[in-house]
Amino acid sequence: MTAEPTPPTSTAPTVRQVWTRARGITLAAVLILAAAVAIAAVRSTARHGELDPRSADPYGSRAIAQLLADRGVSTRVVTTLGGARAAAGPDTTLLVAVPDLLTSRQQTQLRQAVATSGGRTLLVAAGSASVERLAPGVTADPATSSGTTLAPGCTLPEARRAGSADTGGIRYTTTHLDADVCYPSERLATLLRIPETSGGGDTVVLGAPDILYNDHLDKQGNASLALQLLGSRPHLAWYLPSLSDSSATDTDGQKGFLDLLPSGWLWGTLQLFLAAVLAAFWRARRFGPLVPEKLPVAIRASETAEGRARLYRKANARDRAATALRSATRTRLAPLVGVPVAQAHTPEALLPALSAHLTGDGPALHSLLFGPPPGDDAALLALTDQLDALEREVRRP
């Protein structure tokens, strides 16, 4: 008589169960992604054409370029280092919009070009990575200014005529004794003018670009200060560094990986690492040995067995239920027939001892104790009854 094939049983969760468990996390991830996309879209719209003299957006600089044109100052946009070096001259003001985008080699070459040009160089919000090369003797303070509207606090004519302005931003210190230290914030300057030792030019370091924005130009003395700083020469070269500039590559024609990362990435990575460590400590089990605790109520063993049986039935796991029943029966029978418990689950050790103790058939015992899982609930109940009967017969005096 051949055994009928049994349907496979498994405790693996169904698709519905997986969706029920994961829908909360999935919804949160979708909301975070949508918020990130929305914020990126808003920021990209608001900052489009930032510090571009051709842009009429709030953070563009078309207004100051138009006012300079009305006063006879021509404005020309350059996007390459070669164009910026060629534009430097005694009758030109060279504005470097984002000095930190330049590589160290670009900064060195630009400094060599403007040092003896006799013109003015205006560095906008130059950080510590660039100001020390483009304006030797000037150091950027790590802490930025807490306020934006500051008083001149110096004798520079342009600053005294403009009065209070929205400078702020990065603060600087300098070793140049003849430098004009203006718009101080907590005793550190947010605007410096350093005369060049040769050529008659100068370098102006501005801590924040606010006075150049279209929507800030009509506030405080921003327009007056911007016009005076940019209109001292008849020509203005507005340098917008571009990532496509061939001079941005290293000597071997390849740009280093670290050069492609934005400033502050190291501190950001460190903060993420610390946050992950704190989250791990928060979610981890407490340290030290386990401490036994009294249960609020006593749970009978029968209730635990019934609860586990219901879980097996709900998962349709007849194979696991049968395995548990047979394993427990073998463990109880082995000492009764003189077999060590360690060999209770070995047919070669348990079955001969049972056959010698009983008058039953050996193959029937093998099928009962080590056979395939039952095919349905009725077969599982029958298996349970047979195991109970076998154990009673073995225990019979």
C-alpha positions in Angstrom: 0.0 0.0 0.0 1.6 3.2 -1.1 1.2 6.4 0.9 -0.7 9.2 -0.7 1.3 12.4 -1.6 0.9 15.0 1.1 0.4 18.6 0.3 3.3 20.8 1.3 2.9 22.9 4.4 4.8 26.0 5.3 4.9 28.7 7.9 6.2 31.3 5.3 4.1 34.5 5.4 1.7 35.0 2.5 1.8 38.1 0.2 -1.1 39.6 2.1 0.7 39.1 5.5 3.9 40.7 4.1 1.9 43.7 2.8 0.1 44.1 6.1 3.4 44.2 8.0 5.3 46.4 5.5 2.7 48.9 4.5 3.5 51.3 7.3 7.2 51.4 6.5 6.4 51.6 2.8 4.0 54.5 3.3 6.6 56.3 5.4 9.3 55.8 2.8 7.0 57.1 0.0 6.1 60.2 2.1 9.8 60.9 2.8 10.7 60.5 -0.9 7.8 62.7 -1.9 8.8 65.4 0.6 12.4 65.2 -0.6 11.4 65.6 -4.2 9.1 68.6 -3.3 11.8 70.3 -1.3 14.4 69.7 -4.1 12.0 71.2 -6.6 11.2 74.2 -4.5 14.9 74.9 -3.8 15.9 74.4 -7.4 13.3 76.9 -8.4 14.2 79.4 -5.8 18.0 79.2 -6.4 17.9 79.0 -10.1 20.6 81.3 -11.6 22.1 82.2 -8.2 24.6 85.1 -8.4 24.2 85.1 -12.2 24.2 88.7 -13.5 21.9 87.5 -16.3 19.2 86.1 -14.0 16.2 88.0 -12.8 15.3 85.4 -10.2 15.3 86.5 -6.5 18.8 85.1 -6.0 20.1 86.3 -9.3 22.2 89.5 -9.8 20.7 91.1 -12.9 19.6 94.2 -11.0 23.1 95.2 -9.9 24.4 94.5 -13.4 21.8 96.8 -14.8 22.6 99.6 -12.3 26.3 99.3 -13.2 25.4 99.5 -16.9 23.5 102.7 -16.2 26.8 104.1 -14.7 28.9 103.1 -17.7 30.4 99.9 -16.2 30.2 96.9 -18.6 29.6 93.5 -17.2 30.9 90.3 -18.9 30.3 86.8 -17.7 33.2 84.3 -17.9 32.9 80.6 -16.9 36.5 79.3 -17.4 39.7 80.0 -15.6 41.3 81.0 -18.9 38.7 83.7 -19.4 39.0 85.0 -15.9 42.8 85.2 -16.2 42.6 87.0 -19.5 40.0 89.5 -18.1 42.2 90.5 -15.2 43.7 94.0 -15.7 44.1 97.5 -14.2 40.7 98.7 -15.6 38.7 95.6 -14.6 37.1 94.3 -11.4 37.1 90.5 -11.3 34.3 89.0 -9.2 34.7 85.4 -8.3 31.2 84.2 -7.5 31.9 80.8 -5.8 35.6 80.5 -5.0 35.2 77.2 -3.2 34.2 75.5 -6.4 37.7 76.1 -7.8 40.3 73.4 -7.3 43.5 74.2 -5.5 45.4 74.3 -8.8 42.8 76.7 -10.3 43.0 78.9 -7.2 46.8 79.1 -7.4 46.8 80.0 -11.1 44.1 82.6 -10.6 46.0 84.2 -7.7 49.1 84.4 -9.9 47.1 86.2 -12.6 45.5 88.9 -10.4 48.3 89.5 -8.0 50.1 91.9 -10.4 47.1 92.9 -12.6 46.5 96.2 -11.0 42.7 95.6 -10.9 40.3 94.7 -8.1 39.4 91.1 -7.2 36.2 90.5 -5.3 35.8 87.1 -3.6 32.3 86.3 -2.6 31.8 84.0 0.5 35.3 82.4 0.2 35.7 79.6 2.7 38.9 78.4 4.4 39.6 76.1 1.4 40.0 79.0 -1.0 40.6 82.3 0.8 44.1 81.3 2.0 45.2 80.8 -1.6 43.3 83.6 -3.3 44.0 86.1 -0.5 47.2 85.1 1.3 47.3 86.3 4.9 43.5 86.0 5.3 41.9 83.2 7.3 38.2 82.2 7.5 36.8 81.6 10.9 34.8 78.3 11.3 31.9 80.1 13.0 29.7 82.3 10.7 28.2 85.6 11.7 25.0 85.4 13.8 23.5 88.5 12.2 23.2 89.8 8.6 22.7 93.6 9.0 26.0 95.1 10.3 27.4 98.6 10.7 30.6 99.5 8.7 32.9 100.0 11.7 35.9 101.0 9.5 37.3 104.0 7.6 36.9 102.5 4.1 35.1 105.2 2.1 32.8 102.8 0.3 31.6 101.3 3.5 31.2 104.7 5.3 29.1 106.0 2.4 26.9 102.9 2.2 26.3 102.6 6.0 24.7 99.4 7.4 24.4 96.5 4.9 23.4 92.9 4.8 26.9 91.5 4.9 27.4 88.9 7.7 28.2 85.3 6.6 31.8 84.1 6.9 34.0 86.1 9.2 37.7 86.7 8.5 41.0 87.6 10.2 44.1 88.9 8.5 47.7 89.5 9.1 47.8 92.6 6.8 48.3 95.7 8.9 47.1 98.0 6.1 43.9 96.0 5.4 40.5 97.7 5.9 38.5 95.6 8.4 34.8 96.3 7.9 31.4 95.2 9.1 32.7 93.4 12.2 30.6 90.7 13.8 31.9 89.7 17.3 35.1 91.6 16.5 35.8 89.6 13.3 35.4 91.2 9.9 32.8 90.2 7.3 34.4 92.4 4.6 38.1 93.0 4.0 40.0 95.1 1.5 43.7 94.1 1.2 45.9 96.4 -1.0 48.2 94.5 -3.3 51.9 95.1 -2.8 52.5 95.5 -6.5 50.4 96.8 -9.4 48.2 99.1 -7.4 45.3 96.7 -7.3 43.4 95.3 -4.3 41.5 92.2 -3.2 38.1 92.5 -1.5 36.8 89.5 0.5 33.0 89.5 1.1 31.6 87.1 3.7 28.1 86.8 2.2 26.6 87.3 -1.3 23.4 89.0 0.1 24.2 92.5 -1.2 24.3 91.1 -4.7 20.9 89.4 -4.8 18.1 91.0 -6.7 15.7 90.8 -3.7 18.2 92.2 -1.3 19.4 95.1 -3.3 16.8 97.6 -2.1 17.5 96.9 1.6 19.8 98.9 3.9 22.9 100.2 2.1 23.2 97.1 0.0 22.9 98.8 -3.4 25.4 101.5 -2.5 28.0 99.1 -1.2 27.6 96.8 -4.2 27.9 99.6 -6.7 30.9 101.1 -5.1 32.7 97.7 -4.7 32.0 96.6 -8.3 32.0 100.0 -10.0 35.5 101.2 -9.2 36.7 100.2 -12.7 35.0 100.6 -16.1 34.8 96.9 -16.7 33.5 94.0 -14.6 34.3 90.4 -15.3 31.8 88.2 -13.5 33.5 84.7 -13.0 31.0 81.9 -12.5 33.1 78.7 -12.1 31.9 75.8 -14.2 32.4 72.1 -13.6 32.8 71.7 -17.3 36.0 73.8 -17.3 38.9 71.7 -18.5 41.2 73.4 -16.1 39.3 71.8 -13.2 40.9 68.5 -14.0 44.0 67.4 -12.2 47.4 67.0 -13.9 46.6 63.6 -15.2 43.3 64.7 -16.7 41.3 63.0 -14.0 39.4 64.8 -11.3 39.9 63.2 -7.9 37.0 61.6 -6.1 37.4 63.8 -3.1 37.2 66.9 -5.3 33.8 65.9 -6.5 32.4 65.7 -2.9 30.8 68.8 -1.5 32.4 70.7 1.4 31.5 69.4 4.8 30.8 65.8 3.6 33.2 64.4 6.2 31.4 66.0 9.1 28.1 64.9 7.6 29.2 61.3 7.4 30.5 61.5 11.0 27.2 62.8 12.2 25.3 60.0 10.4 27.7 57.4 11.9 27.1 58.8 15.4 23.3 58.8 14.8 23.5 55.2 13.7 25.4 54.2 16.8 22.9 56.0 19.1 20.1 54.3 17.3 21.7 50.9 17.8 22.2 51.6 21.5 18.6 52.7 21.7 17.1 49.7 20.0 19.6 47.1 21.5 18.9 44.9 24.5 20.1 46.2 27.8 23.6 45.1 28.9 24.3 42.6 31.7 22.8 39.2 32.7 19.1 38.5 32.4 17.1 39.1 35.5 14.2 36.7 36.1 10.9 38.4 36.7 7.7 37.0 38.1 4.9 36.7 35.6 1.8 38.7 36.5 -0.3 35.5 36.2 0.4 31.8 36.1 -0.1 30.2 32.8 -1.0 26.5 32.7 1.1 24.2 30.5 -2.1 23.0 28.8 -2.9 26.6 27.7 0.5 27.0 26.3 0.2 23.7 24.4 -3.2 24.7 23.1 -1.9 28.1 22.0 1.0 26.5 20.1 -1.4 24.0 18.5 -3.7 26.9 17.3 -0.7 28.6 15.7 0.3 25.3 13.9 -3.3 25.0 12.7 -3.5 28.6 11.5 -0.3 28.2 9.5 -1.5 24.8 8.2 1.8 23.3 9.5 0.8 19.7 10.0 4.3 18.6 9.2 5.8 20.6 12.1 3.0 19.5 14.5 3.7 15.8 13.6 7.4 16.3 14.0 6.9 17.8 17.4 4.6 15.0 18.5 6.9 12.2 17.3 10.0 13.9 18.8 8.4 14.2 22.2 7.1 10.6 22.1 10.5 9.2 21.1 12.2 11.2 23.9 9.8 9.7 26.5 10.0 6.2 25.2 13.7 5.9 24.9 14.4 5.7 28.7 11.6 3.2 29.1 13.3 0.7 26.8 16.9 1.3 27.9 18.0 3.6 25.1 19.9 6.8 25.9 18.0 10.0 25.3 20.8 11.2 22.9 20.0 8.2 20.6 16.2 8.5 20.9 15.9 10.0 17.5 18.0 7.3 15.8 15.9 4.6 14.2 18.7 2.0 14.4 18.9 2.4 18.2 15.3 3.0 19.2 13.3 0.6 17.0 15.1 -2.7 17.9 14.7 -1.9 21.6 10.9 -1.1 21.1 10.5 -4.3 19.0 12.0 -6.4 21.8 9.8 -4.8 24.3 6.6 -5.1 22.3 5.0 -7.6 20.0 4.3 -5.1 17.3 5.6 -5.0 13.7 8.9 -3.2 13.2 7.9 -1.5 9.9 4.7 -0.2 11.6 6.8 1.3 14.4 9.1 2.9 11.9 6.2 4.5 10.0 4.6 5.6 13.3 7.7 7.2 14.8 9.7 8.2 11.7 7.1 8.3 8.9 6.0 11.1 6.6 3.8 13.9 7.8 0.0 13.4 7.7 -1.9 14.6 4.7 -4.9 16.1 6.6 -6.2 17.0 10.0 -7.9 13.6 10.4 -4.6 11.8 9.8 -2.9 14.1 12.3 -5.5 13.2 15.0 -5.1 9.5 14.1 -1.3 9.8 14.5 -1.8 11.4 17.9 -4.0 8.6 19.1 -1.6 6.0 17.8 1.4 7.6 19.6 -0.6 7.8 22.8 -1.5 4.1 22.5 2.1 3.1 21.8 3.3 5.0 24.9 0.6 3.4 27.1 1.5 0.0 25.9 5.2 0.6 26.7 4.4 1.9 30.1 2.1 -1.1 30.9 3.7 -3.3 33.7 
